[in-house]
Amino acid sequence: MREMAVSEFKATCQGVIEDVRKTRRPVRITNFGKAVAELVPAKPAMKSWLGCTRDSTEVASDIVGPVGAFDNWKDDEL
């Protein structure tokens, strides 16, 4: 990760932001040698919420058939 002093960042702020946007590489900003902030590229905007969990969910069984919640009920209770 590239590091730069606050004074250098202040002088070249727009150029540094554009560089991070183009290269997708973060920049650490320091003040007297200590890190005070990190400039990281923004995550791409989600185009639609539809399908947003497709990579994090898994269908474990039949999603169309009955789940068995009414197996112990009597016919007159339905």
HTML snippet that shows the backbone in 3Dmol.js (N, CA, C, O; Angstrom):
<script src="https://3Dmol.org/build/3Dmol-min.js"></script>
<div id="view" style="width:600px;height:400px;position:relative"></div>
<script>
const pdb = `
ATOM      1  N   MET A   1       0.836  -1.162   0.000  1.00  0.00           N
ATOM      2  CA  MET A   1       0.000   0.000   0.000  1.00  0.00           C
ATOM      3  C   MET A   1       0.889   1.236   0.000  1.00  0.00           C
ATOM      4  O   MET A   1       1.853   1.331   0.759  1.00  0.00           O
ATOM      5  N   ARG A   2       0.549   2.156  -0.847  1.00  0.00           N
ATOM      6  CA  ARG A   2       1.309   3.403  -0.962  1.00  0.00           C
ATOM      7  C   ARG A   2       1.010   4.312   0.229  1.00  0.00           C
ATOM      8  O   ARG A   2      -0.138   4.408   0.661  1.00  0.00           O
ATOM      9  N   GLU A   3       2.014   4.964   0.751  1.00  0.00           N
ATOM     10  CA  GLU A   3       1.850   5.901   1.858  1.00  0.00           C
ATOM     11  C   GLU A   3       2.253   7.291   1.420  1.00  0.00           C
ATOM     12  O   GLU A   3       3.163   7.465   0.609  1.00  0.00           O
ATOM     13  N   MET A   4       1.563   8.282   1.967  1.00  0.00           N
ATOM     14  CA  MET A   4       1.933   9.676   1.689  1.00  0.00           C
ATOM     15  C   MET A   4       1.573  10.540   2.882  1.00  0.00           C
ATOM     16  O   MET A   4       0.642  10.242   3.631  1.00  0.00           O
ATOM     17  N   ALA A   5       2.324  11.607   3.043  1.00  0.00           N
ATOM     18  CA  ALA A   5       2.099  12.531   4.146  1.00  0.00           C
ATOM     19  C   ALA A   5       0.834  13.351   3.894  1.00  0.00           C
ATOM     20  O   ALA A   5       0.421  13.547   2.751  1.00  0.00           O
ATOM     21  N   VAL A   6       0.234  13.823   4.973  1.00  0.00           N
ATOM     22  CA  VAL A   6      -0.971  14.638   4.882  1.00  0.00           C
ATOM     23  C   VAL A   6      -0.732  15.865   4.010  1.00  0.00           C
ATOM     24  O   VAL A   6      -1.584  16.231   3.201  1.00  0.00           O
ATOM     25  N   SER A   7       0.412  16.490   4.172  1.00  0.00           N
ATOM     26  CA  SER A   7       0.701  17.703   3.393  1.00  0.00           C
ATOM     27  C   SER A   7       0.761  17.400   1.897  1.00  0.00           C
ATOM     28  O   SER A   7       0.282  18.193   1.086  1.00  0.00           O
ATOM     29  N   GLU A   8       1.343  16.263   1.525  1.00  0.00           N
ATOM     30  CA  GLU A   8       1.403  15.868   0.113  1.00  0.00           C
ATOM     31  C   GLU A   8      -0.004  15.532  -0.396  1.00  0.00           C
ATOM     32  O   GLU A   8      -0.368  15.903  -1.512  1.00  0.00           O
ATOM     33  N   PHE A   9      -0.789  14.832   0.423  1.00  0.00           N
ATOM     34  CA  PHE A   9      -2.149  14.491   0.023  1.00  0.00           C
ATOM     35  C   PHE A   9      -2.981  15.742  -0.174  1.00  0.00           C
ATOM     36  O   PHE A   9      -3.745  15.844  -1.133  1.00  0.00           O
ATOM     37  N   LYS A  10      -2.832  16.687   0.729  1.00  0.00           N
ATOM     38  CA  LYS A  10      -3.589  17.931   0.645  1.00  0.00           C
ATOM     39  C   LYS A  10      -3.281  18.684  -0.655  1.00  0.00           C
ATOM     40  O   LYS A  10      -4.176  19.262  -1.272  1.00  0.00           O
ATOM     41  N   ALA A  11      -2.025  18.670  -1.060  1.00  0.00           N
ATOM     42  CA  ALA A  11      -1.613  19.381  -2.266  1.00  0.00           C
ATOM     43  C   ALA A  11      -2.059  18.674  -3.550  1.00  0.00           C
ATOM     44  O   ALA A  11      -2.268  19.321  -4.576  1.00  0.00           O
ATOM     45  N   THR A  12      -2.203  17.342  -3.491  1.00  0.00           N
ATOM     46  CA  THR A  12      -2.510  16.580  -4.710  1.00  0.00           C
ATOM     47  C   THR A  12      -3.768  15.730  -4.557  1.00  0.00           C
ATOM     48  O   THR A  12      -3.885  14.675  -5.180  1.00  0.00           O
ATOM     49  N   CYS A  13      -4.696  16.180  -3.740  1.00  0.00           N
ATOM     50  CA  CYS A  13      -5.875  15.407  -3.364  1.00  0.00           C
ATOM     51  C   CYS A  13      -6.641  14.862  -4.567  1.00  0.00           C
ATOM     52  O   CYS A  13      -6.897  13.659  -4.626  1.00  0.00           O
ATOM     53  N   GLN A  14      -7.010  15.701  -5.516  1.00  0.00           N
ATOM     54  CA  GLN A  14      -7.807  15.247  -6.656  1.00  0.00           C
ATOM     55  C   GLN A  14      -7.069  14.230  -7.505  1.00  0.00           C
ATOM     56  O   GLN A  14      -7.670  13.266  -7.980  1.00  0.00           O
ATOM     57  N   GLY A  15      -5.792  14.427  -7.700  1.00  0.00           N
ATOM     58  CA  GLY A  15      -4.999  13.480  -8.472  1.00  0.00           C
ATOM     59  C   GLY A  15      -4.880  12.130  -7.788  1.00  0.00           C
ATOM     60  O   GLY A  15      -4.944  11.088  -8.440  1.00  0.00           O
ATOM     61  N   VAL A  16      -4.705  12.148  -6.458  1.00  0.00           N
ATOM     62  CA  VAL A  16      -4.596  10.899  -5.697  1.00  0.00           C
ATOM     63  C   VAL A  16      -5.919  10.141  -5.751  1.00  0.00           C
ATOM     64  O   VAL A  16      -5.928   8.925  -5.944  1.00  0.00           O
ATOM     65  N   ILE A  17      -7.015  10.838  -5.585  1.00  0.00           N
ATOM     66  CA  ILE A  17      -8.334  10.204  -5.655  1.00  0.00           C
ATOM     67  C   ILE A  17      -8.554   9.579  -7.026  1.00  0.00           C
ATOM     68  O   ILE A  17      -9.048   8.456  -7.119  1.00  0.00           O
ATOM     69  N   GLU A  18      -8.205  10.271  -8.062  1.00  0.00           N
ATOM     70  CA  GLU A  18      -8.362   9.740  -9.421  1.00  0.00           C
ATOM     71  C   GLU A  18      -7.467   8.520  -9.639  1.00  0.00           C
ATOM     72  O   GLU A  18      -7.866   7.562 -10.300  1.00  0.00           O
ATOM     73  N   ASP A  19      -6.263   8.560  -9.083  1.00  0.00           N
ATOM     74  CA  ASP A  19      -5.345   7.419  -9.201  1.00  0.00           C
ATOM     75  C   ASP A  19      -5.896   6.185  -8.489  1.00  0.00           C
ATOM     76  O   ASP A  19      -5.810   5.075  -9.013  1.00  0.00           O
ATOM     77  N   VAL A  20      -6.459   6.376  -7.299  1.00  0.00           N
ATOM     78  CA  VAL A  20      -7.065   5.259  -6.561  1.00  0.00           C
ATOM     79  C   VAL A  20      -8.251   4.707  -7.334  1.00  0.00           C
ATOM     80  O   VAL A  20      -8.443   3.493  -7.386  1.00  0.00           O
ATOM     81  N   ARG A  21      -9.036   5.569  -7.924  1.00  0.00           N
ATOM     82  CA  ARG A  21     -10.182   5.122  -8.712  1.00  0.00           C
ATOM     83  C   ARG A  21      -9.750   4.289  -9.913  1.00  0.00           C
ATOM     84  O   ARG A  21     -10.361   3.263 -10.213  1.00  0.00           O
ATOM     85  N   LYS A  22      -8.708   4.725 -10.595  1.00  0.00           N
ATOM     86  CA  LYS A  22      -8.251   4.020 -11.802  1.00  0.00           C
ATOM     87  C   LYS A  22      -7.519   2.720 -11.488  1.00  0.00           C
ATOM     88  O   LYS A  22      -7.765   1.701 -12.132  1.00  0.00           O
ATOM     89  N   THR A  23      -6.623   2.748 -10.504  1.00  0.00           N
ATOM     90  CA  THR A  23      -5.779   1.583 -10.226  1.00  0.00           C
ATOM     91  C   THR A  23      -6.390   0.632  -9.204  1.00  0.00           C
ATOM     92  O   THR A  23      -5.963  -0.517  -9.095  1.00  0.00           O
ATOM     93  N   ARG A  24      -7.415   1.114  -8.432  1.00  0.00           N
ATOM     94  CA  ARG A  24      -8.056   0.314  -7.384  1.00  0.00           C
ATOM     95  C   ARG A  24      -7.080  -0.054  -6.269  1.00  0.00           C
ATOM     96  O   ARG A  24      -7.319  -1.016  -5.539  1.00  0.00           O
ATOM     97  N   ARG A  25      -5.973   0.702  -6.123  1.00  0.00           N
ATOM     98  CA  ARG A  25      -4.983   0.461  -5.065  1.00  0.00           C
ATOM     99  C   ARG A  25      -5.136   1.531  -3.985  1.00  0.00           C
ATOM    100  O   ARG A  25      -5.113   2.720  -4.303  1.00  0.00           O
ATOM    101  N   PRO A  26      -5.293   1.141  -2.713  1.00  0.00           N
ATOM    102  CA  PRO A  26      -5.496   2.113  -1.633  1.00  0.00           C
ATOM    103  C   PRO A  26      -4.236   2.916  -1.314  1.00  0.00           C
ATOM    104  O   PRO A  26      -3.122   2.518  -1.656  1.00  0.00           O
ATOM    105  N   VAL A  27      -4.437   4.044  -0.656  1.00  0.00           N
ATOM    106  CA  VAL A  27      -3.346   4.923  -0.227  1.00  0.00           C
ATOM    107  C   VAL A  27      -3.528   5.199   1.264  1.00  0.00           C
ATOM    108  O   VAL A  27      -4.619   5.554   1.712  1.00  0.00           O
ATOM    109  N   ARG A  28      -2.435   5.029   2.033  1.00  0.00           N
ATOM    110  CA  ARG A  28      -2.462   5.335   3.467  1.00  0.00           C
ATOM    111  C   ARG A  28      -1.916   6.745   3.652  1.00  0.00           C
ATOM    112  O   ARG A  28      -0.859   7.087   3.122  1.00  0.00           O
ATOM    113  N   ILE A  29      -2.643   7.556   4.406  1.00  0.00           N
ATOM    114  CA  ILE A  29      -2.250   8.944   4.648  1.00  0.00           C
ATOM    115  C   ILE A  29      -1.707   9.030   6.065  1.00  0.00           C
ATOM    116  O   ILE A  29      -2.341   8.578   7.018  1.00  0.00           O
ATOM    117  N   THR A  30      -0.511   9.624   6.187  1.00  0.00           N
ATOM    118  CA  THR A  30       0.169   9.674   7.485  1.00  0.00           C
ATOM    119  C   THR A  30       0.369  11.108   7.945  1.00  0.00           C
ATOM    120  O   THR A  30       0.430  12.041   7.145  1.00  0.00           O
ATOM    121  N   ASN A  31       0.471  11.251   9.259  1.00  0.00           N
ATOM    122  CA  ASN A  31       0.780  12.541   9.856  1.00  0.00           C
ATOM    123  C   ASN A  31       1.913  12.302  10.845  1.00  0.00           C
ATOM    124  O   ASN A  31       1.724  11.616  11.849  1.00  0.00           O
ATOM    125  N   PHE A  32       3.081  12.856  10.572  1.00  0.00           N
ATOM    126  CA  PHE A  32       4.292  12.630  11.362  1.00  0.00           C
ATOM    127  C   PHE A  32       4.612  11.143  11.468  1.00  0.00           C
ATOM    128  O   PHE A  32       5.028  10.660  12.521  1.00  0.00           O
ATOM    129  N   GLY A  33       4.412  10.421  10.357  1.00  0.00           N
ATOM    130  CA  GLY A  33       4.763   9.016  10.287  1.00  0.00           C
ATOM    131  C   GLY A  33       3.722   8.043  10.825  1.00  0.00           C
ATOM    132  O   GLY A  33       3.903   6.831  10.714  1.00  0.00           O
ATOM    133  N   LYS A  34       2.640   8.545  11.404  1.00  0.00           N
ATOM    134  CA  LYS A  34       1.582   7.685  11.935  1.00  0.00           C
ATOM    135  C   LYS A  34       0.375   7.712  10.995  1.00  0.00           C
ATOM    136  O   LYS A  34      -0.039   8.771  10.524  1.00  0.00           O
ATOM    137  N   ALA A  35      -0.171   6.546  10.737  1.00  0.00           N
ATOM    138  CA  ALA A  35      -1.321   6.454   9.841  1.00  0.00           C
ATOM    139  C   ALA A  35      -2.528   7.136  10.471  1.00  0.00           C
ATOM    140  O   ALA A  35      -2.858   6.896  11.632  1.00  0.00           O
ATOM    141  N   VAL A  36      -3.176   7.984   9.693  1.00  0.00           N
ATOM    142  CA  VAL A  36      -4.375   8.678  10.174  1.00  0.00           C
ATOM    143  C   VAL A  36      -5.604   8.344   9.328  1.00  0.00           C
ATOM    144  O   VAL A  36      -6.735   8.495   9.790  1.00  0.00           O
ATOM    145  N   ALA A  37      -5.386   7.893   8.100  1.00  0.00           N
ATOM    146  CA  ALA A  37      -6.520   7.561   7.232  1.00  0.00           C
ATOM    147  C   ALA A  37      -6.046   6.681   6.088  1.00  0.00           C
ATOM    148  O   ALA A  37      -4.861   6.637   5.755  1.00  0.00           O
ATOM    149  N   GLU A  38      -7.007   5.982   5.496  1.00  0.00           N
ATOM    150  CA  GLU A  38      -6.735   5.199   4.292  1.00  0.00           C
ATOM    151  C   GLU A  38      -7.774   5.555   3.243  1.00  0.00           C
ATOM    152  O   GLU A  38      -8.973   5.588   3.521  1.00  0.00           O
ATOM    153  N   LEU A  39      -7.308   5.815   2.063  1.00  0.00           N
ATOM    154  CA  LEU A  39      -8.189   6.103   0.941  1.00  0.00           C
ATOM    155  C   LEU A  39      -8.296   4.824   0.127  1.00  0.00           C
ATOM    156  O   LEU A  39      -7.319   4.382  -0.479  1.00  0.00           O
ATOM    157  N   VAL A  40      -9.484   4.229   0.114  1.00  0.00           N
ATOM    158  CA  VAL A  40      -9.700   2.962  -0.580  1.00  0.00           C
ATOM    159  C   VAL A  40     -10.714   3.166  -1.701  1.00  0.00           C
ATOM    160  O   VAL A  40     -11.568   4.048  -1.608  1.00  0.00           O
ATOM    161  N   PRO A  41     -10.630   2.361  -2.759  1.00  0.00           N
ATOM    162  CA  PRO A  41     -11.605   2.506  -3.849  1.00  0.00           C
ATOM    163  C   PRO A  41     -12.997   2.106  -3.383  1.00  0.00           C
ATOM    164  O   PRO A  41     -13.158   1.207  -2.558  1.00  0.00           O
ATOM    165  N   ALA A  42     -13.981   2.777  -3.916  1.00  0.00           N
ATOM    166  CA  ALA A  42     -15.369   2.480  -3.574  1.00  0.00           C
ATOM    167  C   ALA A  42     -15.792   1.157  -4.187  1.00  0.00           C
ATOM    168  O   ALA A  42     -15.303   0.766  -5.247  1.00  0.00           O
ATOM    169  N   LYS A  43     -16.709   0.468  -3.508  1.00  0.00           N
ATOM    170  CA  LYS A  43     -17.262  -0.766  -4.054  1.00  0.00           C
ATOM    171  C   LYS A  43     -18.195  -0.399  -5.200  1.00  0.00           C
ATOM    172  O   LYS A  43     -18.864   0.633  -5.149  1.00  0.00           O
ATOM    173  N   PRO A  44     -18.242  -1.233  -6.227  1.00  0.00           N
ATOM    174  CA  PRO A  44     -19.155  -0.942  -7.326  1.00  0.00           C
ATOM    175  C   PRO A  44     -20.600  -0.932  -6.833  1.00  0.00           C
ATOM    176  O   PRO A  44     -20.981  -1.737  -5.984  1.00  0.00           O
ATOM    177  N   ALA A  45     -21.380  -0.033  -7.364  1.00  0.00           N
ATOM    178  CA  ALA A  45     -22.784   0.064  -6.974  1.00  0.00           C
ATOM    179  C   ALA A  45     -23.543  -1.166  -7.447  1.00  0.00           C
ATOM    180  O   ALA A  45     -23.307  -1.678  -8.542  1.00  0.00           O
ATOM    181  N   MET A  46     -24.458  -1.630  -6.603  1.00  0.00           N
ATOM    182  CA  MET A  46     -25.260  -2.779  -6.964  1.00  0.00           C
ATOM    183  C   MET A  46     -26.319  -2.315  -7.963  1.00  0.00           C
ATOM    184  O   MET A  46     -27.037  -1.349  -7.703  1.00  0.00           O
ATOM    185  N   LYS A  47     -26.418  -2.994  -9.095  1.00  0.00           N
ATOM    186  CA  LYS A  47     -27.359  -2.593 -10.134  1.00  0.00           C
ATOM    187  C   LYS A  47     -28.791  -2.893  -9.742  1.00  0.00           C
ATOM    188  O   LYS A  47     -29.691  -2.118 -10.063  1.00  0.00           O
ATOM    189  N   SER A  48     -29.022  -4.004  -9.052  1.00  0.00           N
ATOM    190  CA  SER A  48     -30.362  -4.381  -8.643  1.00  0.00           C
ATOM    191  C   SER A  48     -30.269  -5.272  -7.415  1.00  0.00           C
ATOM    192  O   SER A  48     -29.288  -5.994  -7.237  1.00  0.00           O
ATOM    193  N   TRP A  49     -31.277  -5.219  -6.583  1.00  0.00           N
ATOM    194  CA  TRP A  49     -31.300  -6.081  -5.409  1.00  0.00           C
ATOM    195  C   TRP A  49     -31.684  -7.504  -5.784  1.00  0.00           C
ATOM    196  O   TRP A  49     -31.466  -8.424  -4.995  1.00  0.00           O
ATOM    197  N   LEU A  50     -32.241  -7.701  -6.951  1.00  0.00           N
ATOM    198  CA  LEU A  50     -32.628  -9.034  -7.385  1.00  0.00           C
ATOM    199  C   LEU A  50     -31.380  -9.886  -7.613  1.00  0.00           C
ATOM    200  O   LEU A  50     -30.492  -9.501  -8.373  1.00  0.00           O
ATOM    201  N   GLY A  51     -31.317 -11.008  -6.976  1.00  0.00           N
ATOM    202  CA  GLY A  51     -30.184 -11.908  -7.118  1.00  0.00           C
ATOM    203  C   GLY A  51     -28.975 -11.515  -6.294  1.00  0.00           C
ATOM    204  O   GLY A  51     -27.893 -12.064  -6.496  1.00  0.00           O
ATOM    205  N   CYS A  52     -29.130 -10.574  -5.367  1.00  0.00           N
ATOM    206  CA  CYS A  52     -27.970 -10.089  -4.614  1.00  0.00           C
ATOM    207  C   CYS A  52     -27.402 -11.137  -3.657  1.00  0.00           C
ATOM    208  O   CYS A  52     -26.264 -10.990  -3.211  1.00  0.00           O
ATOM    209  N   THR A  53     -28.153 -12.187  -3.328  1.00  0.00           N
ATOM    210  CA  THR A  53     -27.641 -13.219  -2.424  1.00  0.00           C
ATOM    211  C   THR A  53     -27.326 -14.523  -3.137  1.00  0.00           C
ATOM    212  O   THR A  53     -27.159 -15.555  -2.488  1.00  0.00           O
ATOM    213  N   ARG A  54     -27.243 -14.494  -4.430  1.00  0.00           N
ATOM    214  CA  ARG A  54     -27.064 -15.725  -5.192  1.00  0.00           C
ATOM    215  C   ARG A  54     -25.771 -16.465  -4.854  1.00  0.00           C
ATOM    216  O   ARG A  54     -25.716 -17.688  -4.990  1.00  0.00           O
ATOM    217  N   ASP A  55     -24.748 -15.768  -4.425  1.00  0.00           N
ATOM    218  CA  ASP A  55     -23.486 -16.415  -4.090  1.00  0.00           C
ATOM    219  C   ASP A  55     -23.382 -16.789  -2.610  1.00  0.00           C
ATOM    220  O   ASP A  55     -22.419 -17.446  -2.214  1.00  0.00           O
ATOM    221  N   SER A  56     -24.346 -16.388  -1.794  1.00  0.00           N
ATOM    222  CA  SER A  56     -24.249 -16.642  -0.364  1.00  0.00           C
ATOM    223  C   SER A  56     -25.362 -17.532   0.172  1.00  0.00           C
ATOM    224  O   SER A  56     -25.432 -17.754   1.381  1.00  0.00           O
ATOM    225  N   THR A  57     -26.228 -18.046  -0.684  1.00  0.00           N
ATOM    226  CA  THR A  57     -27.304 -18.921  -0.225  1.00  0.00           C
ATOM    227  C   THR A  57     -27.214 -20.279  -0.898  1.00  0.00           C
ATOM    228  O   THR A  57     -26.594 -20.435  -1.950  1.00  0.00           O
ATOM    229  N   GLU A  58     -27.849 -21.260  -0.263  1.00  0.00           N
ATOM    230  CA  GLU A  58     -27.836 -22.607  -0.806  1.00  0.00           C
ATOM    231  C   GLU A  58     -29.195 -23.252  -0.535  1.00  0.00           C
ATOM    232  O   GLU A  58     -29.711 -23.166   0.580  1.00  0.00           O
ATOM    233  N   VAL A  59     -29.771 -23.891  -1.536  1.00  0.00           N
ATOM    234  CA  VAL A  59     -31.026 -24.604  -1.370  1.00  0.00           C
ATOM    235  C   VAL A  59     -30.678 -26.010  -0.899  1.00  0.00           C
ATOM    236  O   VAL A  59     -30.028 -26.767  -1.620  1.00  0.00           O
ATOM    237  N   ALA A  60     -31.108 -26.361   0.310  1.00  0.00           N
ATOM    238  CA  ALA A  60     -30.711 -27.621   0.917  1.00  0.00           C
ATOM    239  C   ALA A  60     -31.682 -28.763   0.625  1.00  0.00           C
ATOM    240  O   ALA A  60     -31.296 -29.930   0.691  1.00  0.00           O
ATOM    241  N   SER A  61     -32.921 -28.448   0.308  1.00  0.00           N
ATOM    242  CA  SER A  61     -33.896 -29.504   0.056  1.00  0.00           C
ATOM    243  C   SER A  61     -34.973 -28.997  -0.892  1.00  0.00           C
ATOM    244  O   SER A  61     -34.826 -27.939  -1.505  1.00  0.00           O
ATOM    245  N   ASP A  62     -36.048 -29.752  -1.006  1.00  0.00           N
ATOM    246  CA  ASP A  62     -37.159 -29.418  -1.889  1.00  0.00           C
ATOM    247  C   ASP A  62     -37.842 -28.146  -1.394  1.00  0.00           C
ATOM    248  O   ASP A  62     -38.299 -28.104  -0.252  1.00  0.00           O
ATOM    249  N   ILE A  63     -37.921 -27.113  -2.227  1.00  0.00           N
ATOM    250  CA  ILE A  63     -38.557 -25.868  -1.816  1.00  0.00           C
ATOM    251  C   ILE A  63     -39.996 -25.773  -2.305  1.00  0.00           C
ATOM    252  O   ILE A  63     -40.677 -24.793  -2.005  1.00  0.00           O
ATOM    253  N   VAL A  64     -40.476 -26.767  -3.052  1.00  0.00           N
ATOM    254  CA  VAL A  64     -41.826 -26.732  -3.597  1.00  0.00           C
ATOM    255  C   VAL A  64     -42.759 -27.640  -2.795  1.00  0.00           C
ATOM    256  O   VAL A  64     -43.925 -27.300  -2.594  1.00  0.00           O
ATOM    257  N   GLY A  65     -42.266 -28.775  -2.342  1.00  0.00           N
ATOM    258  CA  GLY A  65     -43.088 -29.743  -1.623  1.00  0.00           C
ATOM    259  C   GLY A  65     -43.451 -29.273  -0.223  1.00  0.00           C
ATOM    260  O   GLY A  65     -42.903 -28.284   0.264  1.00  0.00           O
ATOM    261  N   PRO A  66     -44.390 -29.991   0.438  1.00  0.00           N
ATOM    262  CA  PRO A  66     -44.789 -29.618   1.799  1.00  0.00           C
ATOM    263  C   PRO A  66     -43.639 -29.808   2.790  1.00  0.00           C
ATOM    264  O   PRO A  66     -42.762 -30.651   2.601  1.00  0.00           O
ATOM    265  N   VAL A  67     -43.668 -29.011   3.833  1.00  0.00           N
ATOM    266  CA  VAL A  67     -42.595 -29.059   4.820  1.00  0.00           C
ATOM    267  C   VAL A  67     -42.903 -29.974   5.982  1.00  0.00           C
ATOM    268  O   VAL A  67     -42.039 -30.200   6.830  1.00  0.00           O
ATOM    269  N   GLY A  68     -44.111 -30.507   6.047  1.00  0.00           N
ATOM    270  CA  GLY A  68     -44.464 -31.416   7.113  1.00  0.00           C
ATOM    271  C   GLY A  68     -44.972 -30.735   8.362  1.00  0.00           C
ATOM    272  O   GLY A  68     -45.064 -31.378   9.408  1.00  0.00           O
ATOM    273  N   ALA A  69     -45.300 -29.477   8.298  1.00  0.00           N
ATOM    274  CA  ALA A  69     -45.765 -28.749   9.476  1.00  0.00           C
ATOM    275  C   ALA A  69     -47.135 -29.227   9.934  1.00  0.00           C
ATOM    276  O   ALA A  69     -47.474 -29.051  11.104  1.00  0.00           O
ATOM    277  N   PHE A  70     -47.931 -29.820   9.060  1.00  0.00           N
ATOM    278  CA  PHE A  70     -49.279 -30.247   9.393  1.00  0.00           C
ATOM    279  C   PHE A  70     -49.381 -31.757   9.595  1.00  0.00           C
ATOM    280  O   PHE A  70     -50.493 -32.279   9.673  1.00  0.00           O
ATOM    281  N   ASP A  71     -48.276 -32.467   9.681  1.00  0.00           N
ATOM    282  CA  ASP A  71     -48.289 -33.924   9.814  1.00  0.00           C
ATOM    283  C   ASP A  71     -48.987 -34.390  11.095  1.00  0.00           C
ATOM    284  O   ASP A  71     -49.676 -35.409  11.068  1.00  0.00           O
ATOM    285  N   ASN A  72     -48.833 -33.689  12.195  1.00  0.00           N
ATOM    286  CA  ASN A  72     -49.386 -34.111  13.480  1.00  0.00           C
ATOM    287  C   ASN A  72     -50.787 -33.562  13.738  1.00  0.00           C
ATOM    288  O   ASN A  72     -51.356 -33.846  14.792  1.00  0.00           O
ATOM    289  N   TRP A  73     -51.353 -32.806  12.842  1.00  0.00           N
ATOM    290  CA  TRP A  73     -52.684 -32.224  13.028  1.00  0.00           C
ATOM    291  C   TRP A  73     -53.743 -33.238  12.644  1.00  0.00           C
ATOM    292  O   TRP A  73     -53.519 -34.091  11.785  1.00  0.00           O
ATOM    293  N   LYS A  74     -54.875 -33.144  13.269  1.00  0.00           N
ATOM    294  CA  LYS A  74     -56.021 -33.981  12.919  1.00  0.00           C
ATOM    295  C   LYS A  74     -56.791 -33.292  11.787  1.00  0.00           C
ATOM    296  O   LYS A  74     -56.710 -32.074  11.630  1.00  0.00           O
ATOM    297  N   ASP A  75     -57.527 -34.066  11.009  1.00  0.00           N
ATOM    298  CA  ASP A  75     -58.260 -33.525   9.866  1.00  0.00           C
ATOM    299  C   ASP A  75     -59.293 -32.486  10.284  1.00  0.00           C
ATOM    300  O   ASP A  75     -59.526 -31.539   9.532  1.00  0.00           O
ATOM    301  N   ASP A  76     -59.918 -32.619  11.442  1.00  0.00           N
ATOM    302  CA  ASP A  76     -60.952 -31.684  11.858  1.00  0.00           C
ATOM    303  C   ASP A  76     -60.363 -30.340  12.338  1.00  0.00           C
ATOM    304  O   ASP A  76     -61.097 -29.357  12.446  1.00  0.00           O
ATOM    305  N   GLU A  77     -59.076 -30.288  12.620  1.00  0.00           N
ATOM    306  CA  GLU A  77     -58.431 -29.055  13.042  1.00  0.00           C
ATOM    307  C   GLU A  77     -58.014 -28.189  11.858  1.00  0.00           C
ATOM    308  O   GLU A  77     -57.752 -26.998  12.025  1.00  0.00           O
ATOM    309  N   LEU A  78     -57.951 -28.765  10.687  1.00  0.00           N
ATOM    310  CA  LEU A  78     -57.561 -28.005   9.499  1.00  0.00           C
ATOM    311  C   LEU A  78     -58.749 -27.217   9.071  1.00  0.00           C
ATOM    312  O   LEU A  78     -58.682 -26.486   8.083  1.00  0.00           O
TER     313      LEU A  78
END
`;
const viewer = $3Dmol.createViewer("view");
viewer.addModel(pdb, "pdb");
viewer.setStyle({}, {cartoon: {color: "spectrum"}});
viewer.zoomTo();
viewer.render();
</script>
